[in-house]
Amino acid sequence: MAEITAAGVKALREKTGAGMMECKNALTEAGGNEEQAIEILRKRGLASAKKKEGRIAAEGAVGSYIHMGGKVGVLVEVNCETDFVARTDEFQQLVKDIAMHIAAAEPRYVARTDVPTSALEKEREIARAQAKNDPKNANKPEQVLEKIVEGRLNKFFEETVLLDQPFVKDPAKTIGDLLTEKIAAIKEHITVRRFARYKMGEGIEKRGDDFGGEVAALL
């Protein structure tokens, strides 16, 4: 049996559009044979999602989620191809799940392409400085340091990019994997277009009461 590597799983995902865990499981079942893994995914209906990416998703729904007694609120727009699918229970549940996830995980961007170049370069600079200042990396060549930097950038994406975040209801898959699964099941292209997350009092400079200081000032 061939070794199942992260690169092999990624390559299979790019070819089929199936989720990371589905690709890993298919490769394991196929003994590492990519062609057999693709066949397994096709039989399960998970290899068709990639083909739908070019189709226009102009219908959909705006979902909301309120948490902590009104302390946190989310609005999210999720698009699909037809109004018929948009009104199904499965699609509506997907929208609710994504809104709930956003409330819990606090993403800042929908996709990696939404991250401003300036923000990405700043994170890259910080990651490179951290790698060089770590005594464990003192004698490591530059190409190794770059791999460490890329690994830390991937961690940054997992923390801030919605599609890269582990799904709060099932951390074994990302939100991107969840969408891929739904595309395969619903047979329509689905995208998250935009979202807004609100937290009560966020951005407001609150007054810090210093009772002891006030008494001292009066005296």
N, C-alpha and C positions, 0 to 999 in steps of 0.2 A: 504493500500500500504506500502510495506516494505521500510525502509530508504535506499537510494542509497549512499553507502559509497565508499571512495577511495579504500579501501581494496577489496570491492566487484567488483569494476570496474577492478582493477588490476588482480584479480583472473580470471575474465571472459576473460581478454585479454590473460593471460597465457594459457588458455584452447583453445582459438579460433584463436589467432594470429591477431585478428582484432584490429583496432586503438582504442585509449583511448576514443575518442569522440563517435565512433560508438558503443563501449561497453556501455558507459554511456547512450546513447540514447536508445539502445536496452533494457537495464535494466529498464529505465524509462517507456518505452512502455510496458514492461512485468510486471510492478508493483513490480519490485525487484526480480521476480522469475528467477533464473539463467538458468534453463532448457528451459524455454520459450524464454529467451533472446538468448540462443545459437541457438534455432530454427529460431528465427527472423534473426540472422546474417547469418545462413546457407541459408535461402531463398534469402537473398540479395547477396550471393556469397562472403561474407566477412570472413567466418570462415574456409576457405580452405588454407589460406596463411601459417599457421603454419606447415601443412603437407609437404610443399615444402622446408622447411629449410634444410633438409638433402641432397637435390639434388645438383649436381655440377653445378656451374655457371662459366663457363670458357670462354664464349663469352662476348660481350658487346662493349663498346666504351669509348674512351678517349675524354672528352669534355673540352672546354676552355671558359673562360669569361674574357673580358678586360673591366675595368671600369676607370672612371675619366680620360679619354683621355690618357690611357696608364700608369696611376699611380699605378694601382692594377691589377694583373693578376692571374688567377687560372687555374690549370690543375687538372682534376679529372677522375679517372677510375671507371666506374660503370659496373658491370658484370651481365649477364643473362645467360640462358642455351643454346640458339640457336642464330645463326647469323641472322636468319629470323626476330626474335623479335628485335635484336639489330639494325636493319635497319628501323624499323617502326617509324613513326612520333611520336607516343606516347612515345616510349622509348627515342628517341633522345631529345624530349622536357623535359623528366625527367632529363636527364643528364645535359641539359642547366640550368634547374631550380636549381639543386644541386650546379652546379658551381657558379651560381649567388649568391646563399645563402652563400656559403663559402666566397665569396668576401665580402659580407656585414657583416656576423656574426663572422668571424675570429675564427673558431674552431681550436683546437690544436690537437685533436685526432678524429679518426673515431668512436670508441666505447669505453665503459667504460673499457673493458679489455685491451685497448691500453695504459691506463694511468699507468705510471711506479709506482711501489709500493712505492718508495721513495717520489715521488711527492704527492701521495695520503696520505701517513702518515704525510707529512708536513702540508697538508691542514687540516687533522684531528686534528693535534696538535694545529694549529692556531685556528680552530673552537672551540676546547675544552677550550683554554685559553680565548677566547672572551666570551664564555658562562659563565665561572666561574668569570670573571671580571665584568660582567654585574650585577649591584646592584639588578635588578629585579629578578635575579636567586639565590640570597643569601641563601634562605632557602629551595631551591628545592632539592629533593633527587637525588642521582647519576643517577638513571635510567631515570629520566626526563631530566637531562643534556645530557645524551647520545642520547636521541631522538632529542634534539635541535641540537646536533652535526651532527647527520645523516641528519637532515633537511638542514643544511648548506652545507653538502657534496653534497646533491642532487642539491642544487643551483649551486655549483661548476661544477657539471656535465652538468647542463643546459647551463652554460656559455662557457664551453670548449669542450664538446663532441658533435660531429656532430649529431649523432642519437638522442641525448637528447634535442637538441636545437629546440625552436619553429620555424617553417618554416616561413621565412620572408614574403612570399606571403600569408600566412594563419596561423597566430600565434595560432589559436585554435588547431592545430595539430603539432606534432614534425616531424622531418625528418624521424624518425623511423616509425611513423604512415603513413607518405607519402609512404614509401617503402612498408609497409604492404598493403596499398590500391592498389598500382600498381601490387603487386604480385597477389592479388585477381583478379584484372581486366585482367592482361596479362596472368595469369595462368603459370607463370614461376618464379623460385626463382631468386631474384635480390639482389645484395649486392653492397655496396660501398667498394672498396678494398683499395684505397689510394688517397691522394690528396696533392697538393703543392700550397701554396699561396705566391705570391710575391708582395712586396710593394716597389715602387721606393725609393731607398736610405736607405732602412731598414738595420740596422747593420753597416752603414757607419758613422764614427764619423765626423760630419760636422764642418767646421771651423766657429767659431763665431767671426765675425768682430766687434771689439770694436774701432770705429773711434775716439771717445774721448780719449781712452787710448793711441792710437797710436800718436795722436797729443801731448798729455802730455809727452810721451816718447821722442819725437823729441825735445820738448822745454827743 
